[in-house]
Amino acid sequence: MSAPWRGTFVATALDVSLHSDPSSAVDVADLVGLALRRNPKRAHLLVSQVLAKHVPTEPGLVIAAGELLGAFVADRLAAMADDADPHPPCSSPPPAPLLQAAKALSTVLQSPSPQRRAAIAALTEHVARLRTQVPDAVVIGYAETATGLGRLVANALGGYYIHSTRHATPGVASVAGFEEGHSHATSHTMVPTDPHWLDGNGPVILVDDEFSTGSTVINTIRELHALVPHSTYVVAALIDLRSAVDRARFTALAKELECRISVTALGTGRIELGEDILARASALIQTLPQEAAKGTVPLPGGRLSMLELTAADVTPVRSDRFGTTAPPAAATIASIAAHVAEHLAALDCQGPIVVVGCEENMFVPLAVAQALEVLRPADNVRFSTTTRSPIVPIDRDDYAISGALTFASHDLTHDGPGVRFAYNLNGSGQRPGTVVVFPEPGTFRRDVVHSAVPELAPLGMAQAMTKVADDAVIILLPDDSPAPPRTAP
């Protein structure tokens, strides 16, 4: 029997309907579940089954889905190059090779656990054949959710990559800032260290996990076009749920700016929300048991260990928020990942193993998870990340977030210390044997052990992780902090 859809509870309780377009490459309901936000601006959260932001996921699936989106971008660029229309339609049916790969992704998402490994291997083979080099592309991912996804798209295209950030970057000035209206933390900036990062003539690719209205993307294109006008923009997401009115806004923007804008996504469709959904969601949360609603179910503690690597051990990590060129950056990270995975494979710890990145720090720990899976294939390695987003956990099969862990932040951000979360590490049948956590590179031991906001989050991240696993291993990596640029961007 197939498992229930992890959006049924919210869909029924709040009268939410999720629909796929007939032409959608992957069914939207296969790609996401639903959960309740703690956010006065939006009641529901679309919980991706391939992004590994909130759901521990096989690293091979995360990588294949991201690189498949990169193939969709390459296809869109080719179609635009062949189309004489100065304002091409935002979307059109993908060609057969992409549809075959998308079908392979659907097979993974619909397969029971014993069959998923073989299905992921088949998907990976499909995606590998679709790689297309677009070296003059500038790929931009959105913090925090799409920082890893954007890197995977950039890897598939072989272009320059940078993501927006909410980190404070002393000595490096921002060149642009964006507001994400529905987000829990709305403001993020761009801090490239190369003053000529946007000067080329290649396409600009904007990558996010999902589009609901597209307003953030529209604001971004306006700001980037004011910095350096470009002729071609491609907007890419795992799912696109914009209304017809919102899609028309993209067409109007392209005509206004005299450029070409096209949109591509693995899943396309629409979402219908019940009346008074914000008030109804608030009332629903109040009816939940206090332990479930706050994610504070007591858990036994595990062992804590830390592995601190220096520049003598591994190459210092350069954050993608400062901008990197995909091929050499990916090679460096692969080398780092192999070295760290060898350390982890030698540890006396048990599976299942969940490798956890922290907020924007997604791609390096994902690469480690992939390398560790090769070295310890019997340990059921999964990958996930922490987040700023406050979500209501409910431990049931038809809901996307079964457990929540709350702890203090450890990194330097524009808005100061705050509360952070990790999801689906606890809950029925989900306790890992080992959690391996990657704080932001350059983090000190004291920052992950002690709470910066004890009145809100009494535990530091390291201590909190011992509550969800028999072993919690914290990996502290050296960072490559850039010097300020010589000239102002």
Long-range contacts (C-beta under 8 A, 24 or more apart in sequence): 2-110, 2-112, 3-112, 3-397, 4-397, 4-398, 5-29, 5-33, 5-398, 6-33, 6-34, 6-47, 6-49, 6-397, 6-398, 6-399, 6-400, 7-32, 7-33, 7-34, 7-47, 7-398, 7-399, 7-400, 8-398, 8-399, 9-34, 9-394, 9-396, 9-398, 9-399, 10-34, 10-35, 10-36, 10-44, 10-399, 13-280, 13-284, 14-43, 14-44, 14-273, 14-274, 14-277, 14-280, 14-281, 14-284, 15-273, 15-274, 15-275, 15-277, 16-44, 16-271, 16-272, 16-273, 16-274, 16-277, 17-271, 17-272, 18-241, 18-269, 18-271, 19-269, 19-270, 19-271, 19-272, 20-267, 20-268, 20-269, 21-268, 21-269, 21-270, 23-93, 23-268, 24-267, 24-268, 24-269, 25-72, 25-94, 25-98, 25-99, 25-102, 25-266, 25-267, 25-268, 26-102, 26-105, 26-106, 26-109, 26-266, 26-267, 27-106, 27-267, 28-239, 28-241, 28-267, 28-268, 28-269, 30-106, 30-109, 30-110, 30-267, 31-109, 31-238, 31-239, 31-266, 31-267, 32-210, 32-239, 32-267, 32-400, 33-399, 33-400, 34-399, 34-400, 35-391, 35-392, 35-394, 35-399, 35-400, 35-401, 36-281, 36-284, 36-285, 36-391, 36-392, 36-394, 37-184, 37-281, 37-389, 37-390, 37-391, 37-392, 38-184, 38-285, 38-390, 38-391, 38-392, 39-182, 39-184, 39-389, 39-390, 40-278, 41-181, 41-182, 42-182, 42-278, 43-273, 43-277, 43-278, 43-280, 43-281, 43-282, 44-273, 44-277, 44-281, 45-389, 45-391, 45-400, 45-401, 46-210, 46-239, 46-241, 46-271, 47-400, 47-401, 48-209, 48-210, 48-238, 48-239, 49-109, 50-105, 50-109, 50-238, 51-145, 51-146, 51-148, 51-149, 51-209, 51-238, 52-148, 52-362, 52-366, 52-382, 52-383, 52-384, 52-385, 53-145, 53-209, 53-384, 53-385, 53-387, 54-384, 54-387, 54-389, 54-391, 54-400, 54-401, 54-423, 54-424, 55-384, 55-400, 55-423, 55-424, 56-354, 56-382, 56-383, 56-384, 56-424, 56-425, 56-432, 57-382, 57-383, 57-384, 58-116, 58-117, 58-120, 58-373, 58-381, 58-382, 58-383, 59-355, 59-366, 59-369, 59-370, 59-373, 59-381, 59-382, 59-383, 60-120, 60-121, 60-123, 60-124, 60-370, 60-373, 61-108, 61-116, 61-120, 61-123, 62-148, 62-152, 62-366, 62-383, 63-124, 63-152, 63-366, 63-370, 64-105, 64-120, 64-123, 64-124, 64-127, 65-105, 65-152, 65-238, 65-266, 66-148, 66-149, 66-151, 66-152, 66-153, 66-155, 66-156, 67-127, 67-130, 67-131, 67-152, 67-153, 67-155, 67-156, 68-98, 68-101, 68-102, 68-105, 68-123, 68-126, 68-127, 68-130, 68-266, 69-149, 69-152, 69-153, 69-156, 69-207, 69-236, 69-237, 69-238, 69-264, 69-265, 69-266, 70-131, 70-152, 70-153, 70-154, 70-155, 70-156, 70-157, 70-236, 71-98, 71-101, 71-127, 71-130, 71-131, 71-132, 71-156, 72-98, 72-236, 72-264, 72-265, 72-266, 73-134, 73-153, 73-156, 73-157, 73-205, 73-234, 73-236, 73-264, 74-130, 74-132, 74-134, 74-156, 74-157, 75-132, 75-264, 76-234, 76-236, 76-262, 76-264, 77-134, 77-137, 77-203, 77-232, 77-234, 78-132, 79-262, 80-232, 80-234, 80-260, 80-262, 86-260, 87-251, 87-254, 87-255, 87-260, 88-260, 88-262, 89-262, 90-247, 90-250, 90-251, 90-261, 90-262, 90-263, 91-240, 91-262, 91-263, 91-264, 91-265, 91-268, 94-264, 97-126, 97-129, 97-130, 98-130, 100-126, 101-126, 101-127, 101-130, 102-266, 105-266, 130-156, 131-156, 132-156, 132-157, 133-157, 133-158, 134-158, 134-159, 134-202, 134-203, 135-159, 135-202, 136-200, 136-201, 136-202, 136-203, 137-202, 137-203, 137-204, 137-205, 138-162, 138-197, 138-198, 138-200, 138-202, 138-203, 138-204, 138-205, 139-205, 139-207, 139-326, 140-164, 140-190, 140-204, 140-205, 140-206, 140-207, 140-220, 140-224, 141-207, 141-208, 141-320, 142-178, 142-180, 142-188, 142-206, 142-207, 142-208, 142-209, 142-216, 143-188, 143-321, 143-359, 143-360, 144-185, 144-359, 144-360, 144-387, 144-388, 145-208, 145-209, 145-387, 146-207, 146-208, 146-209, 147-320, 147-321, 147-360, 147-361, 147-362, 147-363, 148-357, 148-362, 148-363, 148-366, 148-385, 149-207, 149-208, 149-209, 149-238, 150-207, 150-320, 151-320, 151-326, 151-362, 151-363, 152-363, 153-205, 153-207, 153-236, 154-205, 154-326, 155-326, 155-330, 157-205, 157-326, 158-326, 158-327, 159-202, 159-205, 159-325, 159-326, 160-197, 160-323, 160-324, 160-325, 160-326, 161-320, 161-323, 161-324, 161-325, 161-326, 161-329, 162-190, 162-192, 162-197, 162-320, 162-321, 162-322, 162-323, 162-324, 163-320, 163-321, 163-360, 164-188, 164-189, 164-190, 164-321, 165-189, 165-190, 165-191, 165-321, 165-360, 166-359, 166-360, 166-388, 166-413, 166-414, 166-415, 167-319, 167-321, 167-360, 167-411, 167-412, 167-413, 167-414, 167-440, 168-412, 168-413, 168-414, 169-321, 169-322, 171-483, 171-484, 172-322, 172-482, 172-484, 172-485, 173-484, 173-485, 173-488, 173-489, 175-227, 175-489, 176-220, 176-223, 176-224, 176-227, 177-223, 178-216, 178-219, 178-220, 178-223, 179-216, 179-219, 180-216, 181-215, 181-216, 182-212, 184-388, 184-389, 184-390, 185-388, 185-415, 187-414, 187-415, 189-414, 191-321, 191-322, 192-322, 192-323, 192-489, 193-322, 193-323, 193-482, 193-483, 193-484, 193-485, 194-323, 194-485, 195-485, 195-486, 195-487, 195-488, 195-489, 197-323, 197-489, 198-224, 198-227, 198-228, 198-230, 199-228, 201-230, 201-231, 202-232, 203-230, 203-232, 203-233, 203-234, 204-230, 204-232, 204-233, 204-234, 205-233, 205-234, 205-235, 205-236, 206-233, 206-234, 206-235, 206-236, 207-236, 207-237, 208-236, 208-237, 209-237, 209-238, 209-239, 210-237, 210-238, 210-239, 210-240, 210-241, 211-235, 211-237, 211-239, 211-240, 211-241, 211-242, 211-263, 211-265, 212-241, 212-242, 212-271, 213-242, 213-243, 213-246, 214-242, 214-246, 214-247, 214-249, 214-250, 214-263, 215-246, 218-249, 218-250, 218-253, 221-253, 221-257, 221-261, 222-253, 222-257, 225-257, 225-259, 229-257, 229-259, 230-259, 231-259, 231-260, 232-259, 232-260, 233-259, 233-260, 233-261, 233-262, 234-261, 234-262, 234-263, 234-264, 235-261, 235-262, 235-263, 235-264, 236-263, 236-264, 236-265, 237-263, 237-265, 237-266, 238-265, 238-266, 238-267, 239-265, 239-266, 239-267, 239-268, 239-269, 240-265, 240-267, 240-268, 240-269, 241-268, 241-269, 241-270, 241-271, 243-270, 285-392, 288-392, 288-394, 292-392, 292-393, 292-394, 292-395, 293-392, 293-393, 294-404, 295-393, 295-403, 295-404, 295-405, 295-406, 295-421, 295-426, 296-406, 297-403, 297-426, 299-426, 299-431, 299-467, 299-468, 300-467, 301-466, 301-467, 302-466, 302-467, 302-468, 302-469, 302-470, 302-471, 302-472, 303-466, 303-470, 303-471, 303-472, 304-462, 304-463, 304-465, 304-466, 304-472, 304-474, 305-347, 305-471, 305-472, 305-473, 305-474, 306-445, 306-462, 306-473, 306-474, 306-475, 306-476, 307-343, 307-473, 307-474, 307-475, 307-476, 308-445, 308-476, 309-340, 309-343, 309-475, 309-476, 309-477, 309-478, 310-478, 311-478, 313-339, 313-478, 314-339, 314-340, 314-477, 314-478, 315-480, 316-441, 316-477, 316-478, 316-479, 316-480, 317-364, 317-441, 317-477, 317-478, 317-479, 317-480, 318-479, 318-480, 318-482, 319-360, 319-361, 319-440, 319-441, 319-479, 319-480, 320-363, 321-360, 322-482, 333-363, 333-364, 333-367, 334-367, 334-371, 336-364, 336-367, 336-368, 336-477, 337-364, 337-367, 337-368, 337-370, 337-371, 338-371, 340-368, 340-371, 340-475, 340-477, 341-368, 341-371, 341-372, 341-374, 341-375, 342-375, 344-368, 344-372, 344-375, 344-436, 344-473, 344-475, 345-372, 345-375, 345-376, 347-434, 347-471, 347-473, 349-433, 349-434, 349-470, 349-471, 349-473, 350-379, 350-433, 350-434, 350-470, 350-471, 351-376, 351-378, 351-379, 351-380, 351-381, 351-432, 351-433, 351-434, 352-379, 352-380, 352-381, 352-382, 352-432, 352-433, 352-434, 353-379, 353-380, 353-381, 353-382, 353-432, 353-433, 353-434, 353-435, 353-436, 354-381, 354-382, 354-383, 354-384, 354-425, 354-432, 354-434, 354-435, 354-436, 354-469, 355-381, 355-382, 355-383, 355-384, 355-436, 355-438, 356-383, 356-384, 356-385, 356-386, 356-422, 356-425, 356-435, 356-436, 356-437, 356-438, 356-465, 357-383, 357-384, 357-385, 357-386, 357-438, 358-385, 358-386, 358-410, 358-411, 358-420, 358-437, 358-438, 358-439, 358-440, 358-461, 359-385, 359-386, 359-387, 359-388, 359-411, 359-420, 359-440, 360-440, 361-385, 361-438, 361-439, 361-440, 361-441, 364-438, 364-441, 364-477, 365-436, 365-438, 368-436, 368-438, 368-475, 372-436, 379-433, 379-434, 382-432, 384-422, 384-423, 384-424, 384-425, 385-422, 386-420, 386-421, 386-422, 386-461, 387-420, 387-421, 387-422, 387-423, 388-418, 388-419, 388-420, 388-421, 389-421, 390-419, 390-421, 391-421, 391-423, 393-423, 393-427, 395-427, 395-428, 402-426, 402-427, 402-428, 402-430, 403-427, 403-430, 403-468, 405-464, 405-465, 405-467, 405-468, 406-457, 406-459, 406-464, 407-451, 407-457, 407-459, 407-460, 407-461, 407-463, 407-464, 407-465, 408-450, 408-451, 408-452, 408-453, 408-454, 408-456, 408-457, 408-459, 408-460, 408-461, 409-452, 409-453, 410-439, 410-440, 410-443, 410-447, 410-448, 410-452, 410-460, 410-461, 411-439, 411-440, 411-443, 411-447, 417-452, 417-453, 418-453, 418-456, 419-453, 419-456, 419-457, 420-457, 420-461, 422-464, 422-465, 422-468, 425-468, 425-469, 426-467, 426-468, 431-468, 431-469, 431-470, 432-468, 432-469, 432-470, 433-469, 433-470, 433-471, 434-469, 434-470, 434-471, 434-472, 434-473, 435-465, 435-468, 435-469, 435-471, 435-472, 435-473, 436-473, 436-475, 437-461, 437-462, 437-465, 437-472, 437-473, 437-474, 437-475, 438-475, 438-477, 439-474, 439-475, 439-476, 440-479, 441-477, 441-478, 441-479, 441-480, 442-477, 442-478, 442-479, 442-481, 443-476, 444-476, 445-476, 448-474, 448-476
